């Protein structure tokens, strides 16, 4: 399936996803103070391709939820809010170049390609820090985050986690992968 595929969800899948998202939205009001589900749902109904991306975020264990609204564009921001890095997106290296560079024991995929195929982007460092203000995430796992080109050009990539009451941002070779490291995404609607 391609990102933005409007025919990808059957009506019953759409309905089930709306129910899941609404329930999560109502249960976690601290994540999106001042926003209403009716307005969010109306935006989603006008953008079925975005709904498909949310379906993919949910299917891979991300538990997407609205975490705010972009003041400039008015877009709602959905982040993966699963307590740990999404299970369906772990054991991946950072990008295709990193995957191609591995000589043996290659993972099945890479974070940037998976995110692109889902129609989402990896969280930036600031977005990851913002997410941590809404709860504790990645206390046992870690998540790849968007890496500045200068670091990536030298072979590295960034990941983050939450330990000892603190957000830590680290570096690793982009070709590395671990069972406890996945990635978190953002979708703008």
Secondary structure, DSSP 8 states (H G I E B T S, - for coil): --TT-TTSS-HHHHHHHHHHHHHHHHHTGGGGTT--HHHHHHHHHT-HHHHHHHHHHHHTT--EEEEEE-TTT--EEEEE--SSS-GGG-S-BSSHHHHHH--SS--S-BHHHHHHHHT-EE--HHHHHHHHTTS---SS-EEEE---HHHHHTTEEEEEEEETTEEEEEEEETT---TTEEE-EEEE-
